[in-house]
């Protein structure tokens, strides 16, 4: 099995879906998210944005946040199904607001991508333990979510590594979309506790190739990026350079 240091750091584009369109996520303030305006596409329709991302670079993974489902205000399943039909080769990582094992099982039946379990949606340790026992540590990706320096969800998910999945995302929502730099301090904390065969992904704050190099030095497996791609502060050559 590959260890972290032997892997090339992945760049994973992100789209945030709200009411059927792609929105520009900024600082975790979801009430103020608006339709994205990107030079990669002529509209905020999900298919147009993903097509633009794939013209920008031949990505193999795509992270999707279903903000309606996360906030328990409907869902974007129709858009997810359309994306699967148009781009069947992509590996989809989807946060659909899963809160318990029954929800996870329904998601698995839908077969719309790898489930992201966000800590912000976990409020009952018994329910989470049941989910972990059923799915196993390999069955989902756990997102450890922060907003305004506060951990969101069950505190035990941050402090007890035995509750972690084999793939973790450090999601700092107040750094999303505002080019403030990555959360190196918490990434280092996680790396010190992470088993060598587990994988850690960073989300929020990436500005440019310098940030990517810093993350590479931290041995993260991958980086979730949106704004830096759409604003052109990261280019395809930067992504290629990471594999050198």
C-alpha positions, -999 to +999 in steps of 0.1 A: +000+000+000+013+035-008+024+057+020+016+094+019+051+105+009+051+083-022+020+098-037+015+128-061-006+155-045-040+156-062-058+188-072-095+183-068-119+210-082-149+219-061-184+230-070-211+241-045-247+234-056-276+255-044-310+254-059-297+237-090-269+262-099-232+265-089-226+292-064-194+310-053-187+299-017-172+326+004-161+323+041-188+298+049-215+325+049-241+304+030-269+329+032-248+352+010-237+328-017-246+339-052-243+323-087-207+319-097-193+341-124-164+323-141-144+328-172-145+290-177-182+290-185-210+313-198-235+303-171-236+289-135-253+257-147-235+227-133-229+210-166-214+243-181-191+248-151-179+212-150-173+213-188-152+245-183-132+229-155-124+199-177-114+222-205-091+240-181-075+207-169-082+170-173-093+164-137-102+129-126-120+138-094-147+163-086-159+174-051-195+185-049-212+201-019-250+198-021-258+229+000-295+222+000-290+188+014-264+199+039-289+226+052-318+202+050-336+224+024-342+199-004-314+185-025-297+186-059-300+150-069-314+159-103-282+179-110-260+152-097-276+126-120-272+149-150-235+154-142-231+116-140-247+112-174-225+139-190-193+131-173-193+094-164-155+091-162-152+114-132-149+102-096-174+121-076-170+130-040-203+144-026-213+159+006-250+154+007-255+162+044-255+126+056-265+124+093-271+087+101-266+052+088-299+050+070-291+081+051-257+067+042-273+034+029-297+054+008-268+073-007-249+041-015-280+027-032-282+059-054-246+053-065-239+089-072-204+091-058-182+086-027-200+099+004-184+128+023-195+128+059-192+163+073-186+167+110-209+197+110-238+173+104-229+149+132-246+156+165-250+122+180-220+100+188-241+068+188-254+075+154-220+083+140-205+051+155-232+031+139-224+048+106-187+041+110-194+004+120-216-001+089-196+018+063-161+010+077-133+035+077-128+029+040-165+035+031-166+073+032-144+104+035-147+123+068-146+161+066-135+178+098-152+212+095-142+245+111-158+279+109-145+310+127-119+288+145-147+266+160-150+229+153-184+220+139-201+189+151-191+163+177-159+173+195-148+137+197-145+136+159-116+161+162-100+146+193-103+108+188-085+094+158-102+060+163-134+077+150-117+088+118-122+074+083-091+064+063-095+096+043-098+129+060-105+164+047-096+194+068-123+219+058-118+255+071-150+272+059-140+307+068-110+304+045-131+292+015-132+316-014-114+345+003-077+337-005-064+338+031-040+309+028-042+274+040-047+261+076-011+248+081-014+246+119-043+222+120-029+202+090+003+196+110-018+185+141-037+160+120-006+147+103+010+139+136-019+117+145-027+101+111-017+065+104+009+063+076-015+047+052-043+072+057-048+102+035-053+139+044-068+165+021-068+202+026-098+225+017-100+263+019-077+292+014-054+281-015-042+312-034-014+302-057+014+278-065+033+288-034+004+275-012+004+243-032+041+238-026+036+244+011+009+218+012+031+194-008+058+198+019+031+190+045+026+156+027-012+161+021-027+137-004-047+163-022-062+198-022-098+209-028-098+241-049-124+263-065-118+301-064-081+300-074-090+281-105-118+304-116-098+335-108-068+322-127-043+324-098-035+287-104-029+276-140-026+241-156+012+244-157+011+248-119-008+216-115+015+197-139+045+210-119+033+192-088+040+159-105+076+168-113 
